[in-house]
Amino acid sequence: MQKRTQERISRQRVLVLVDESNVGSSVRTAGRGLDWLKLRDFLAGQDTGRDLIEMVVYAGLPPAMPIWQEERDKKNKFVQWLRSNGFLVVTKDGSPAETGHYKANVDVMMAIDALELSVEMQPDVVILVTGDTDFAYLAIKLRRRGIRVEVASVAQNLGNILRSAANEVIDLAALFRTFEMIKEPVAAKHPPANPNQQNQTRRRRPQFRRPAARATV
């Protein structure tokens, strides 16, 4: 009994915050579909020796306008899938940008929540799943509170400022290669924007792939 108690005490408590647009762009660039259950297990599953407090996904929604309704319905179904599988999802309604695009930047929401949740939940580790250098100062603020900060992203898409601000970088490239291939990689038609400059501006009706009901282990 004492040994089990010591094991529970030694396991780090982890809070994972995901910039859905940023990580989604990276995995689609690799021609893969994002396996959310597999990503969660990789970052904070039982085999990692850590206890997951919460995995929060920040997602922008298409504007609530007739022209965007079809894509908005698809995105809402995806959000419901995430919630039904234990993810905490925070959404933000997008606003029209230039013709055929919309903008739904969740960076500020994610940064504020990271600080508030860290105070409330008191994690040992915060994992930021993004390559966006705008989160570099957030990483520094969390570290000032004595929290270990890890950044999970594809190393080649990770800005140096964010890399140096974190305690550790988790390269997701190898994990992405285990995900299922999509029939028509986004990169083949639309060269992706630099994830380091991701502003969550979307084209109208981009390819969207709903995750499978089960993760492939």
matplotlib code that plots the C-alpha trace (Angstrom):
import matplotlib.pyplot as plt

x = [0.0, 2.8, 4.5, 1.3, 0.9, 4.5, 3.9, 0.9, 2.8, 5.7, 3.5, 3.5, 0.1, -0.1, -2.3, -2.3, -3.5, -3.9, -4.0, -6.2, -5.6, -1.8, -1.4, -4.1, -2.2, 1.1, -0.4, -2.3, 0.9, 2.3, -0.6, -2.1, -5.3, -5.0, -5.6, -6.7, -6.9, -3.4, -2.1, -3.5, -2.0, 1.3, 1.5, 0.0, -1.3, -0.8, 2.5, 4.1, 4.1, 2.0, -1.5, -3.6, -5.6, -7.2, -6.6, -8.1, -8.6, -9.0, -10.8, -12.1, -15.5, -16.6, -18.8, -22.5, -23.5, -25.4, -22.4, -20.4, -23.2, -22.1, -18.6, -19.8, -22.0, -19.1, -16.8, -19.5, -19.8, -16.1, -16.3, -19.0, -16.8, -14.0, -16.2, -17.8, -14.3, -13.2, -11.6, -12.5, -13.2, -13.2, -14.5, -14.6, -16.8, -14.9, -15.4, -15.2, -11.8, -10.9, -13.1, -13.5, -11.7, -12.5, -10.5, -10.9, -7.8, -7.9, -4.4, -5.6, -8.2, -5.6, -3.0, -5.5, -6.8, -3.3, -2.6, -5.9, -6.1, -2.5, -3.5, -6.7, -5.4, -1.8, -0.2, 3.4, 3.7, 1.9, 2.2, 1.5, 0.6, 1.6, 4.5, 3.3, 5.9, 3.3, 3.1, 6.7, 5.9, 3.2, 5.8, 8.1, 5.2, 4.3, 8.0, 8.1, 5.4, 7.6, 5.7, 7.6, 6.6, 6.9, 6.0, 4.8, 5.1, 6.9, 10.4, 10.9, 7.8, 8.7, 10.0, 13.3, 11.8, 9.2, 11.8, 14.1, 11.3, 10.2, 11.9, 11.6, 10.4, 8.4, 8.9, 5.6, 7.0, 7.5, 4.0, 2.4, 4.0, 1.9, -1.4, -3.5, -2.8, -5.4, -6.4, -5.5, -2.9, -3.7, -0.1, -0.8, -3.3, -2.6, 0.9, 0.4, 1.2, 4.2, 2.8, 4.9, 2.8, -0.5, -3.3, -6.1, -7.3, -9.2, -10.3, -13.9, -14.7, -11.2, -10.8, -12.0, -11.5, -13.5, -11.3, -12.1, -14.1, -11.1, -7.4, -5.1, -2.6]
y = [0.0, 2.4, 1.7, 2.5, 5.7, 6.8, 6.0, 8.3, 11.1, 10.8, 10.9, 14.4, 16.1, 17.4, 20.1, 20.0, 23.0, 22.6, 25.2, 23.2, 25.3, 25.2, 21.5, 20.7, 22.6, 20.8, 17.3, 18.1, 19.4, 15.9, 14.4, 12.8, 12.9, 13.9, 11.1, 12.9, 9.9, 8.8, 12.3, 12.4, 9.0, 10.1, 13.2, 12.1, 8.5, 6.0, 4.7, 8.2, 7.9, 11.1, 11.9, 14.0, 16.7, 18.0, 18.3, 21.6, 22.1, 25.7, 25.8, 28.6, 28.2, 29.5, 32.6, 32.1, 33.2, 31.3, 31.2, 29.4, 27.2, 23.9, 24.2, 25.4, 22.4, 20.1, 21.8, 21.6, 17.9, 17.6, 19.6, 17.3, 14.3, 15.8, 16.5, 13.0, 11.6, 13.5, 16.6, 20.0, 22.3, 26.1, 27.6, 31.1, 32.3, 33.5, 36.7, 37.3, 38.3, 38.8, 37.2, 33.5, 33.5, 33.9, 34.6, 33.1, 33.7, 31.8, 32.8, 35.3, 32.9, 30.1, 32.3, 33.6, 30.1, 28.7, 31.2, 30.8, 27.0, 26.7, 28.6, 26.6, 23.1, 23.5, 21.2, 20.1, 20.3, 22.4, 21.1, 23.7, 21.9, 24.6, 26.0, 29.6, 31.9, 34.2, 31.7, 32.3, 34.8, 32.6, 29.8, 32.2, 33.3, 29.7, 28.9, 31.8, 30.1, 27.0, 25.1, 23.0, 24.0, 21.6, 22.5, 19.8, 20.6, 19.5, 20.7, 22.2, 24.4, 25.5, 29.1, 29.6, 32.0, 29.5, 26.7, 28.6, 29.7, 26.1, 23.6, 20.9, 20.4, 17.3, 16.7, 15.3, 14.4, 10.7, 10.5, 12.1, 9.5, 6.8, 8.6, 7.5, 9.0, 11.2, 10.7, 14.1, 16.0, 19.7, 20.6, 19.2, 22.0, 24.8, 25.3, 25.8, 29.1, 29.1, 27.7, 30.1, 32.9, 31.1, 33.6, 31.1, 32.6, 29.9, 29.5, 28.8, 25.1, 23.7, 19.9, 18.6, 15.1, 13.9, 11.7, 8.0, 6.7, 4.8, 5.5, 3.0, 1.8]
z = [0.0, 0.9, -2.5, -4.4, -2.4, -3.3, -7.0, -7.0, -5.3, -7.7, -10.9, -12.4, -12.9, -16.5, -18.1, -21.9, -23.9, -27.7, -30.4, -32.8, -35.9, -35.5, -34.9, -37.5, -40.1, -39.3, -39.5, -42.7, -44.3, -43.6, -45.5, -42.4, -40.5, -36.8, -34.4, -31.3, -29.0, -30.0, -29.4, -25.9, -25.0, -26.4, -24.3, -21.1, -21.3, -18.5, -20.1, -19.7, -15.9, -15.7, -14.7, -17.1, -15.3, -18.5, -22.2, -23.4, -27.2, -28.5, -31.8, -34.0, -35.6, -39.0, -38.8, -38.0, -41.5, -44.2, -46.5, -43.8, -42.4, -44.0, -42.7, -39.3, -38.9, -39.7, -37.2, -34.5, -35.1, -34.7, -31.4, -30.1, -31.0, -28.9, -26.0, -26.1, -25.9, -22.8, -24.2, -22.8, -25.8, -25.9, -29.1, -30.6, -33.4, -36.4, -38.3, -42.1, -43.4, -47.0, -49.6, -49.0, -45.7, -42.0, -38.9, -35.5, -33.3, -30.0, -28.8, -26.2, -24.8, -24.6, -22.8, -20.2, -19.5, -19.2, -16.3, -14.6, -14.9, -13.6, -10.5, -10.0, -10.9, -9.8, -12.5, -12.3, -16.1, -18.8, -22.3, -25.0, -28.3, -30.8, -32.7, -32.5, -31.2, -29.7, -26.8, -25.8, -23.1, -21.7, -21.3, -19.4, -17.2, -16.3, -15.6, -13.2, -11.2, -10.9, -13.6, -16.1, -19.6, -22.6, -26.1, -28.5, -32.2, -35.3, -34.7, -38.1, -37.7, -34.2, -33.8, -31.9, -29.5, -28.3, -28.3, -26.0, -23.7, -22.9, -20.6, -23.3, -26.8, -27.8, -31.5, -32.9, -36.4, -35.6, -34.0, -37.1, -39.3, -37.5, -38.3, -41.2, -44.6, -46.1, -49.7, -50.9, -48.8, -48.3, -49.3, -52.8, -53.5, -51.1, -49.8, -46.0, -44.2, -41.8, -38.5, -36.6, -38.1, -37.7, -37.3, -37.8, -41.0, -43.0, -46.5, -47.2, -47.1, -46.6, -46.4, -43.1, -41.8, -38.7, -36.5, -36.3, -33.4, -32.1, -32.0, -33.6, -30.9]

ax = plt.figure().add_subplot(projection="3d")
ax.plot(x, y, z, "-o")
ax.set_aspect("equal")
plt.show()
